[in-house]
């Protein structure tokens, strides 16, 4: 297994490279007909999404960007989320929102996505959030099962404007046994 280091996104990291990683990571979903936002989002959208919360990145031993996730505070009830009205579960004061989970196709199967989710959930727990919410395509069964294995439960669904699929909304309670944020610098 290749050594992977996780850390918070730094001001010196390239948003262009992060956007390219998202496009590469979501290409297999696009090939299935699912137009997730990250399939072709602009650099400006990537910037806005990471600035709304805390982004983490996964780096290979050579320093190449191979994964990312963003965890953000709840949205304002009267606000918008990527241009759409905000679902109720994304406005709860005790709920952080997980988005933009991506791993480069060449690095899949090494546990990088799990480690990125760990660090995002740990961040949310350390900030005092009791839950983490996310959404994914209803037909993306493998993704839904991944989240269910981590303790996420379906709490509703939503049809985002312009999407070729309906999304399932999922939420997980963060327990006091959540692992510590000290994992962020570890390699595996």
C-alpha positions, -999 to +999 in steps of 0.1 A: +000+000+000+012+035-009+018+060+019-010+085+020-009+116+042-041+135+052-041+172+061-063+203+060-064+221+026-037+248+027-039+283+012-010+273-011-028+242-025-041+246-061-079+249-064-074+241-101-057+208-092-084+201-066-111+207-093-092+184-117-091+157-090-129+161-085-135+158-123-113+127-125-128+111-094-164+116-105-159+106-142-170+070-135-203+084-120-208+106-151-203+075-173-233+060-155-254+090-164-253+108-130-244+144-133-231+150-098-220+186-093-183+176-090-184+159-125-178+192-142-179+220-116-159+252-122-129+262-102-150+290-087-176+264-075-148+243-059-134+275-043-168+284-029-175+249-016-141+246+002-144+281+016-178+273+031-162+247+055-131+227+062-116+208+033-091+180+038-068+165+012-050+132+008-015+133-007+007+105-021+042+100-009+054+122-038+030+150-027+004+144-055-032+153-046-051+120-046-082+126-024-103+153-008-134+158+013-152+190+026-171+192+059-191+224+065-213+240+091-251+239+086-266+261+059-290+290+067-326+279+064-333+309+040-302+302+020-293+283-011-272+252-016-256+250-050-285+272-063-313+251-047-333+256-016-316+240+014-331+207+027-342+209+064-315+184+075-288+207+062-300+236+084-300+218+118-276+236+141-261+203+154-254+189+119-223+194+097-225+186+060-201+163+042-195+169+005-169+165-023-156+132-012-132+122-039-104+097-045-084+095-077-092+063-096-056+051-094-057+052-055-091+035-049-092+004-028-065+017-004-089+030+023-083+066+014-121+075+012-126+059+047-097+079+061-111+111+046-145+104+061-129+097+094-110+130+095-141+149+084-163+133+110-136+138+137-135+175+127-173+178+130-172+161+164-144+184+176-164+214+165-193+202+187-216+188+160-238+158+170-245+147+134-231+147+099-254+148+069-247+141+032-266+133+000-259+110-029-277+097-059-305+072-052-293+049-079-257+049-067-262+018-046-225+012-038-222+047-024-253+044-003-241+010+011-207+026+019-224+053+039-248+029+056-218+007+067-204+039+084-237+044+103-255+069+080-292+063+077-317+076+051-337+105+064-353+117+032-347+126-004-345+156-027-346+164-063-318+189-070-325+212-100-309+199-132-298+165-118-305+133-137-313+114-105-331+119-072-308+122-042-311+104-009-304+125+022-285+106+049-274+114+085-251+099+111-250+105+148-215+112+161-208+094+193-184+103+221-163+073+209-155+092+177-118+088+169-095+117+176-085+143+150-049+132+156-053+109+125-049+138+101-011+135+098-010+097+098+001+076+068-010+042+059 
